Amino acid sequence: MALLWFLIMAQTGTAQTNLLLNGGFEQINTCTEYKAECGVEAWFYLKDVKVQMLSNEVSTNLLGQNSFGIFYNWKEFTGFTPVIGTLLPCRLQAGKEYIFKGLISAKLHHQLILVPGICVGNNFYVPGRPFAKELKPDSIPSIRKSAAIGMFAFEYRFIANGEERYLTFGTYIREDTTGAKKKLYGTQTVNLVLDQFELIPADNEETYCPGFLIQQEAIYQYDYRHREMDYSLFGKGELDIRLPAADSLSVTRRRDPPPLPPQSDTLLLGDVLFDFNKAILKPEAAKLLTQYFSKNKPGEIDSILIEGHTDSIGTDQRNQVLSRQRCETVEAWLRNYWKEQTPILYIHPFGRTRPIATNRTIAGRALNRRVELIIFRRRN
């Protein structure tokens, strides 16, 4: 239970319940076709939409390290045009109000007027497709300047019917032909930057479904992009993702009385404690671990989360493998140290996806190469 509390709180970063996965677009997806970074986890799009991860020069609470760049062509269609969408890990409560909000900036011809839009329903919205007939997209007129330079904040409220599975974000675009303005001809390029998407229950007591983390894992495992993704979305408005949690575990619930946070601390193993580009612990690392855990009484530690991180040098696949191997090395050391009294151990290799410093300098990359042990202690 201590680990579950930690994982969910780490995802939200605030006390608010954000029902969207990866709403800050920080976690990057490696697609099956090219085995390369080609999108963000949990967000999907049609082939006419081109996407690009945008690294922010300075990571802030407003934008994080990444924003999501979108490019597509406008061809005089004034209805709702889908841009990206996501599969909800938790079903919504029928009759309850929800708030969808985020940040957006747009570059397009000065004669075009753009308004963001949303469609929440049982399918990903695709104009003209049979499965879209029952879906009801709507515009988002509530837009204001944001504290994030060059971005605008939008907000939209709606009442759920309890059948929502997909949230599709898109745009309405029309041409301003007032006065003596000439009509535009030809294709017009639209460039959007998106960040900090949230879907929040208006009721502060509503929180995640019990199967949230199980559903997240299933959605994150979908690694198809390009043709395979487009075929599924255009053909039937949904992806070939089977969510394993039963209905009783997949609907949001009332928030339990807040438990006391687990007593925890973090032990950091830097890159210098491993052989270069390998997962072998140096003697200094074993000494550090022995000194630290010798101070703990048997049974005092409930569980340990072992996180592996690398810098950005090398391929994403190699970094993921190295971070996992280093996690497994530490896990093996801990099991050998405690033997039959070993606490519950979890490993989570992040590869290069969670830097704590810039990867543009030697010193920064050295800080990013690390293994973190997050230790949860039993309360007396």
N, C-alpha and C positions, 0 to 999 in steps of 0.2 A: 504493500500500500504506500510505503514511503516513496518508492521509485515512481509509482503511477502519479502521485501528487507532484513530484518534481518534473516529470516529463510534460504534463499538461500545463503547469505554470510556466515552464520554459518556452512553450510554444506561444502562449498568449503574450507574455511580457508585461501584462497589466491585469487588473482585476476584472476587466471586461471579458465576456465570453465571445470570442470571434469564431463563428461556425464555419468560416472558410479555411481551407488548407492553403498554406504558403501564400497568404494574402499580401505579404511584403515582397514576394517574388525573389526571395533570397536563395532558396534551395533549387539547384540547377539539375535538370534531367539529362541523362546520357542516353540517347536513343539507340534502339537495337540495330537499325539499318546501317548507320555509319559509325557506331561506337564512338561518338563524339558528342560534346555538349550541343544540344539543339533545341532548347526550350527550358521551361521551368516545370518543376514537379506540380502535378495536379491541375494544370491549366491546358486547355485544348483549343484547336482552331481549325478552320477550313484551309484548303490549299491556296486560295486566293489571298490569304493573309500571310504576310512575311513578318517574322519576329526576330528580335535581336536583344540579347542581354546588354544592358548599359551599366557599366561600372561607375559609381559615383566617386568623384575625386576625394571627397571627405565623407566618411560615414557619420550620419547624424540620426537622432531619434526620429526625425521626420521622414527620412528617405532610406535609411539603412545603407548597405553597401551596393545594392543593385536596384535598378529600375527596369521596367519592361518596355522595350521599344516595339511599336507596331507600325507596319507599312501596308497600305492597300490602295487600290484605285477606285475613285468615284466615277460612276458612269450614269449620272443623272437620276439614279434611284433615290427617291425621297423617303421611302419607308425605313423600317428598322433593319439595319445591316449588322449581323453578328460579327463581333471582333474576336473575342475569346470567351471561353466558358469553363466551368468547373463542375465536378460531381460533388454533391454535398455528403459528407461522412455521416451526418445525423439528419433524420427527417425532422421537419418543423412541426410545431404544435398547431393544430387546426384552430382558427379563430384568434390566434395571438398575433401581435404586431411585431415586425422586425424592421431593422434599420440597415440599409446598405449604403456604405459610404467609401470614399477613396479620394485619390489625387489624380489629376489628369492635366496634361498640356497638349496642345494641338498646333500643328503647322499645316496650313492648307491655303489655297488661293483666297485672297482677301475678299473676293466676291461670294464666297461660300460661307454659310452659317451652319455651325455644328452644335448639336445638343446630344449629350450622352443618353443612353437608354439601357433598359434592363428587361429581361424576360426570365421569370422563375417558374418552372413547371416540371413535368414528367420527362421532358426531352430537351436536348440542346436545340435551340431555335435555328431553323434554316428556312429562309423565305420560299414560299411556293411548294414546300414539301407536304405530303398528306398528313404526316404526324404533327405538323406545326399548326394545323387548322384550329385546334383547341387551345393553343397557347396565346397569351395576350401580352405582347411587349408593350412597354410604356416609356415615355420620355422622362428625363430627370431634370426638371427646370431649376431645382435648388442648387445653384452654383455660386461660389464666392472665392475671392482671392485667398490663397493659402500663405502661411508663413514660410513655406518652402518656395524659394525663388523660382519664378516662372511657372509655378503649378497653381491649379485651381482645385478647391475642395468641393465635392458634390455629396448630396445626401438624398436618400429616397426611402420612404416608409411604405410598407404594405402589410396587408393581413394575409396570413398563410391559410391554405385549405388543408394542409397535412399531407398532400400528395407530391410536394416539391422534391425533386431529385437533382435537377440541373439548374444552375444559375448561368445565364448567358448575358454578357456585357456587350453592348454595341453602340451604334450612333445613328442619329437622324441627321441628314445633311440636305439642305435646300439652297437654291441659288438666289441671291439678292438681285432682283431685276428692277428695283425702284429707280425713279428718275430716268436718266439717259444711259444707264448702264447697259452695255451690250451683253447678249446671251453668250455664255461660255460654250465652246465646242471642243470635243475631244475628251480624252481621259485626264482626270485631275488626280494627282497623288496626295494622299492624306498621310500624315506622320503623327502618331500619338506616342506619348510617354505616360505610362501608368505606374502607380505605386500605392502601397498601403491600403489595399482593399479589405473591407471588414463587413461582416454580416452579424449584427448584434441583436439579441432579443431585447425588446423594449422593457420587458420584465426582468429586473436585475436578479431575481431569484431563479431564473431559468438558466440551465447550464448544459454541459455536454451530455450526449448519450453514453451509456456504459460501454458501448462498443466503439467509441471514438478512435482509439489508437489502433484497434484491429482493422477498422475501415480505412484509416489513413494508410496503413501498410499496404493494403490491397490496391488502393488507388495509386500509390507511389510506385508500385511494381509494374504499372503499365508504362512500357518504354517505347511504344510505337509512335512514330511521328510521320509526317509527310503522307505518303500514299495510303498506308493502312489506316491512319487516323482519319483521313479525309473520307475514305470509303465508308467507314462506320458512321461518322457524323452526318454525311450527306445522305447515305442510304436509309438510315433508320433513326437518326437523331440521338444515338447513344453509343457508348463504347463497350467493347467486350471485356467488361470488368465485373466480376462477380464479388459482391460484397458479402463476406462470410457471416456477419452478425445477424441474428434473427431479429424480427420486428421488435420484440420486447427489449432488445439491447440497442436498437438503432434510432430510437426517438429521444429527443432532448427531454430532460427531466428537471424537477425542482432541485435547487441547490441544497445540499446537505449543510447543516451547521458547520461553519469553517473549522477544520481541525487545527490543532496547534502544528505549526510547521515542524518537520523533523529536524532534529539536531544533526547538522551536517558540516563538514568542512572539506576542503579540496587539497590534495597532494599533487604537486606538479613534478613530472619527470621530463626534463628538457632533453633536447636532441643530443647533448654532450654525454648523456648517460647510456646511449646506445652506440654500437658500432656504426660507422658511416654508411648510410643507405641500407642498413640491415636491421633486423629485429632482435639482435643479440644484446642482452643486458650486460653492461660493464660491471665489474666488481663494485665500483662506487655506487651504482644504482641499487644493487643488492644490499649494500651496507646501509644506504638511506632508508630503504623499505624496512629492514630489520630494526633499525633504531626507532622508526616511527611506530610500527605496529607492536613492538615489545612493550609499549606503554599502555596497551589496551588489554583489559581483562577478557577472558573467554566469554563469549556471548554478548559482549557490550556492543558490537557492531552488527547491525541488522542486515545491511546490503551495501554493495559497492558498484557504482557505475564507472566502467573503464572506457574513456573516450580517447580515440587516436586521431591525431591531426598531422598534416604535412604542409609544406609550402607549395607554391604553384609550379615549381620546376618539374619537368617530366610530364608524362601523359596522365590523364585522369585515372585510367585503369591502374597504372603502376602505383599512383599515390593511394588509391583505395586499397590495393593489395597490401602495401607497406603499412598503412595505418591499421589494418586488420591484424596483420602479423604481429605488430608491436603490442596491440591489445591482447592478443592470445598469449604472447610471451609473459606479460605481466600477470595475466589470469593464471597461467601455469605456475608461476612463482608463488602466487598467493595460495593456491591449492596445496602446493608442496609445503608451504610454511605452516598452514593451519591444519592440514590433513583432514581428519574427520570433523573438526570444528569450523570448517570453512564457512563464512557467511554466504549469502546469496550473491552471486556475481553476474553482472551483465556487461556485455561489450558493445560498443557502438563506434565503428570506424567512420570518420567523416571525410577522410582524404583531405583535399584542399579547400573544402567548402566553408570552413569556419575559421578564417584567419583572425588573429588578435592584433596584428600589426601589418604594415605595408609589405608586399612581396617585391617591392622595387629596390630594396636595399638588402645587403648581406645580413645586417643586424636584424632587420624585420623578418626575413625568412627564417633565421635561427630561432626567433621567438615563436614562429608558427609551427615549427617542428617539435611536437610535444605529445605526451600522454598525460591526461588528467584523470586522477582517481577521485571521484566524488563519493565521500564516505558518509553513510547514514547510520546514526547511532540510535540505540534504543533509549527511550525516555525512562527515567527512573519512576 
